[in-house]
Amino acid sequence: MAEIVYMPKLSDTMTEGVVASWIKNVGDSVKNGEIIAEIETDKATMEFESFYDGVLLYIGVDTGKTAPVNAILAIIGEKGEDISGLLSGDAAAATTTTEKIVVPETPIATPAPTVKAEPLVEASKPAPIVAQNTSVDRVFASPLAKKLAEEKGIDISFVAGTGEFGRITKRDVDHYIPYNGQQKLKNNNTVGVESYTDEPISQMRKTIAKRLAESKFTAPHFYLTMDIDMDNAIQMRKSLGALEVKVSYNDFVVKAVALALKKHPNVNSSWLGDVIRRNQHVHVGVAVAVEDGLLVPVIRFADGKSLTEISSEVKDLAGKAKTKKLQPSDWEGNTFTISNLGMFGIESFTAIVNPPDSCILAIGGIKEIPVVKNGQVVPGNVMKVTLSCDHRVVDGATGSAFLLSFKEYMENPVALVM
């Protein structure tokens, strides 16, 4: 008996998914546990396994197309099985029919409708379409197709789209052959001519927009900024490096935050509407910039991990984030978030609280400036940090006390390795 495969909910925030690619085609045999497609969620591209044995009879969502959770993704059954009943009514209307196999036993004759006669045009396979140079380039392509074209060095504006409304898909890029060996030169804007490109919004960017807009306009934010003397941290890192222990300043920050949160559980909290949840465990989220936006993998029980353990875990999770290999267990459960832009030369900034956290710490770069020590002006290394707080949970005095503890750990980093 044929079984319907629905668009899965692969993350807690997922409302719709994009089919990045189909591993199986209509007519292929499928086994339980076999990968049939790759689904792009708001946070990662994940492999999707079949739960059934049989033949792939129907594909409900084309490569590069979007469908809501629980929409018909595919149908798996016996070869030649009639699946028209499964596609009738609302189910057929709610999904995009792309391919199906229906093999009736006997053709059923139905009266032909009366239609106005139209001139007949002989059907023929369309010739390959070659995009021409234009003064205004508008590219309508899936994020996956754009990424693949960039990797292959293909100017995507020369690729003919076969998707809905001429959208360029991964398949179009895979089958693209340059016309007469020519490629359009990039950045050939003509002086005095307006041009722009409309890019479809990725699932990740949609989720970022929704969640952070809700946070910014729902949670009453306030901000606390403090200078951290990094001289001792710099010396500590050099000493560890001499022992071939490779850690970053960001690893110092994660550990210092984790220890400070244990001292100040009111900051390690969440606003849940009817209650405030005080977390006894410390799970620190570390914001990682990726192509389509921002992901926040989580260092679990960070207060109990060494600097080297934190360093190894951050590197591993950041690599997974950039290749979209993170699993839900990698990004769920944060109780506090760190956003570090210091490596980009940013001196200071404010960040939007990442729900369900009540606070997020923005880390600026280390800057060498004149400072006063023991009554004398001397060179110093200072790092500015800004704590964004949800005032429903954290008051000014509470946030300030947390920052003071964080400052003590960062300025006396020997405590981080004890």
Secondary structure by P-SEA (a helix, b strand, c coil): cbbbbccccccccccccccccccccccccccccccccccccccbbbbbbbcccccccccccccccccccccccccccccccccccccccaaaaaccccbbbbbbcbbbbcccccccccbbbbbccccbbbbccccbbbbbccaaaaaaaaaacccccccccccccccccaaaaaacccccccccccccccccbbbbbbbcccaaaaaaaaaaaaaaaccbbbbbbbbbbaaaaaaaaaaaaaacccccaaaaaaaaaaaaaaacccccccccccbbbbbcbbbbbbbbbcccbbbbbbbcccccccaaaaaaaaaaaaaaaaaccccccccccccbbbbbccccccccccccccccccbbbbbbcccbbbbbcccbbbbbbbbbbbbbbccccccaaaaaaaaaaaaaaaaacccccc
